Amino acid sequence: MVRVVVGGEVMIVGIEDYQTDSEWAEKVVEIVESEGCEPHEVVVVGNNSWTNEVLEEVGMQVLESGLHNRDELEGVKIREMLRAGQTGWRERVPEEMIEMIG
């Protein structure tokens, strides 16, 4: 969904937990550099103040997107509706995603 909504080049990765913030940040930088980018070339979008601060410390640009209409658009609720076979989720996602999900 993120790729459809944001458009352009998007990289989404999972990162394990580490003992310290600096170890975690070093792993993020390693992933970014393995993709041929420098940390200052990357824009991270997030709403977690801890994560945002750690990534800013390693030179990444951070944008907070805000939580638009959180009660209706929360991913957890949409996934629950999908699993339960409810159709109301269709009103909560962009039209392009409905076609992808089915």
Stockholm file with secondary structure:
# STOCKHOLM 1.0

chainA/1-102         MVRVVVGGEVMIVGIEDYQTDSEWAEKVVEIVESEGCEPHEVVVVGNNSWTNEVLEEVGMQVLESGLHNRDELEGVKIREMLRAGQTGWRERVPEEMIEMIG
#=GR chainA/1-102 SS CHHHHHCSCCCCCCCCCCSSHHHHHHHHHHHHHHTTCCGGGCEEECCCHHHHHHHHHTTCEEECCCCTTHHHHCHHHHHHHHHTTCSGGGGGSCHHHHHHHC
#=GC SS_cons         CHHHHHCSCCCCCCCCCCSSHHHHHHHHHHHHHHTTCCGGGCEEECCCHHHHHHHHHTTCEEECCCCTTHHHHCHHHHHHHHHTTCSGGGGGSCHHHHHHHC
//
